[in-house]
Amino acid sequence: MVSVSIVVPVYNSEKYIALALQGVVSQTFMDFEVIVVDDFSVDGSASIVESFCSRDPRFFLVRNKENIGAAKCRDKAVQLSKGRYIAFLDADDFWRPQKLQKQIGMMQNAGAAMSCTAVDIVDSSGAILGARDVPAIITYDILAKRTPVVNSTVILDSCQVGRVSVPDIRRRQDFALWLKIIREHGPALGIPEKLGGYRVHEGSLSRNKFISAVYTWKVLRDLESLNFFRAIYYFSFYSLKGVFGRIRGLN
């Protein structure tokens, strides 16, 4: 049984996927498998992943016959995974070499079911725009108000949370999953060191903010079944964060 299963959904990511996977190859912690699910890409993403598979038996590629969305891709990879720990990585983000070693060591010391780390925020060329910090302890209340968790930093202990099922919604499925885990298994461990990079695509920021707001409300009301007033309470923090983030130019 491998120690860590790394889940990577890919869709038309030929510009960044090699960098993301190379960051995995460079890890100082080497007992892992990488399950990449290509979501019917029409660019060279799958070919790039295949080149990693041909060189390293720890890499596996699953190719979808139709586009099913990131949520179902992640869920497919999780269900195929064999590792005790499940780590999430998006195709346009990247990890630094000691990410797995440091994070898993801290999880084991703390007995944490879920952990995440701080990250650098980078643009399409890799230039650092800012950072996303995380509190040391992430409660349900903190997550619902601030959403400090970046998907590509998360590691779960399957011995505690099981083979989780990723909620089947087109956006914000990560937010929905983290809320559920923290609600059922207690606060997540936040690691302040920036062990990776989260890539921001400038051309789609405005549209993504609006769509993310719609799905944030859907998660709070439909998936978490919060009453209207509690959902409004949490959603107001999300809305204010979006406004002030745009003013600062980092969100």
N, C-alpha and C positions, 0 to 999 in steps of 0.2 A: 504494500500500500504506500503510495507516495504521500508526502507530507502536505503539499500545497497543489491545489488545482487552480489554474489561472484562466479566467473566463474572458474571452475577447470577442465581442460582436464586431463585424466589419461590413461596411457598405460604401463602395466607391471611395476608398481611403488610400489609394495608391501613393498619394503624396506623403503620407505620414506613417503608414503601417510598418514599414521597415524599421523606422526609428523606435516605434513602440516595442516591437519584438526584439530589437537589438538590446534595448534596456532590460528586457527579461533575461536574455542570454548572458548579460554582464553581471547578473546578480551574484553576490558572494554566497548566498544560500542557494544550493543547486538541486535539492530534492523536490522537484516540481514537475508538473505536466502542464501544457498549454493547450487549451481547447479553443480553437478559433472557429467561429461560425460565420461563414460568408453569406450575407443576405441577398443573394442574386445580384452581385455587383456586375456592372457592365464595363468597368475599367480593368486595370491590371492587378487589382488587389489580391485576387485568389492566386495568381501566378507568383506574386511576391511571397505569399504565405507558403505556397508549395515549395519554394526554394529553401525556406527554413526547415520545413518538414523533411526534405531530402537530406539535409545535413545533420539534423538533430532529432533522434527518436522520441524526444520528450514533447515534440510538437505534433498536433493533430488538426486536420482541417475537415470541417463539415460544410458542405455546399448545399444551400437551399435551392430548390427548384422554382421557387417564387419568393417575392419579397414579403416577409412576415413581420418586420419591425424589430427594433432592438430588444423589447421586452421578451418576446418569444425566443429570440436568439440567445439571450442570456439564460433564460429558463432551460432551453434545450442543452446548453453547455453545462449548467449546474447538474441536471439530471444525469448527464453522462460522466460527470466528474467522479474521481476515486479518492481524492485527497481528504485529509481531515480538515485542513483549512481551505477556504474558498476565497480567492482574491479576484477582484474585479479590475479590469483595465479596458479603457476605451481606445479605439484605434488611432485617435489623434493626440492622445496624451502620452506621457513617458514616465519611467521610474529612474531613480538614481540607484547605483549599484548595491548599496546596503539596505535598501528598502525592506525586503522580505526578512532578512536576518534580524534587523533591529525591531521591526514591528512585531514579528512573531515572538521574539524573546520577551518583549514587554507585555504582550497578551498572556503568555504563559505565567509570567511573574504575577500579573494582576488577576488571573483567572477570568479574563474578559471573554464574553461571547462575540463581541463585535468591537472593532477598532478602526480608526481612520487617522490620517496625518494632515499636517499643514502642507500647502503646495505653493509653488510659484505660479503666477498667472502669466502666460506667454502669448505672443501673437503668432500669426501664421509663419513667421520667419524664425521664431524661437526667442525673440527679444523679450526680456522680462518687463511686464507692465505693472506688476504689483504682487500681492500675495494673498492667500486665503488662510487665515489662522484658525485654529480650533481650540476650544476650551479643553481642559484636562478631563473633565467628565461631561458627557453629553446626555442630558436627560430628555425625556419626551417634550417637556415644555421648551427647552432650549432649541431642540431640533425644529419644532413646529414654528417657533418665532424667527429663528435666524437662518436655518438651513445651512449650517457650517460644513456639512459633510460633502466632499467631492467623491463621486462614484469611483474614480480610478485609484483612490487611496484606501478603499474599504477591504478589510479581511474579516471573514466570519469563521467561527469555530463550529463545524458541523456536528461535533459531539454534543454541543449545547443547543444549536438552533435547528439541526437536521438539514436535509436537502431542501432548502427553502424554495418556494415557488414564487417567481417574479410576477408581480401583478400585471395583467394583460391590458395595459393602456399605452397609447402611443407616446405620451410624454410623461415625465415626472414619475415613472415607475420606480426609479431608485429611491426617491423621497418616500414613496408609499411603502416600499419594502423596509427602509430603515425605521420608519415610524412603527411599523408592525413589530419588528424585532425588539426595539427598545421597550415598547409597551409590554411585550410578553416576557422578555429576558432581562430587563433592567438597563441602566445607562451604558452607553458605549464609552470606550477608552479613547481619549483624544491625545495624539502625540504631536508636540509642538514643532518638531523638526520638519523642515520642508524636504520630503523624500521623493518628490516628483514634480511634474509640471502639468498644469491644466491649460489646454490651448483654447483661446478665444478667437472665433472667426468674425472679424469686424463686419463683414457684409450682411450678416443675418441677425445682428443683435436686436434691432427694434422688433422685428417679427417674432423672434424667439421669446422676447420678454412678454409680449401679449399672449402668445400661445401658452407659455409656462404659467402665466397667471390663471388662465382658464383651467388648466389641468391641476394647479395647486388647489384651487377651490374644489374641484372634483374629488381630489384625494381626501381633503378634509371632510367633505360632506358625505360622499358616497362610499369611499373605502374605509375611512375611519369612523363613519357614522356619528360625527360630532353634531350636537344640536346647532341650530342656526347661529345663536349668539356666541357660542364658543368658537365656531368656525370663523365668524366675522372677527373675533378678537385676534386669532392667530393670523388670519389673512391680512389684517391691517398692518401687522409688523412686516409681512412679506412685501406689501405695497409700498410702505415707507422706505424699506431697504432699497427697492428698485428705483425710487425717485432720487434718493440721496446718493445711491451708487452711480447713477448717470451724471449727477452734478459733479461728483469727484472724478468721473471718467474711468472708473475701475470696474464697473458692473454692467 
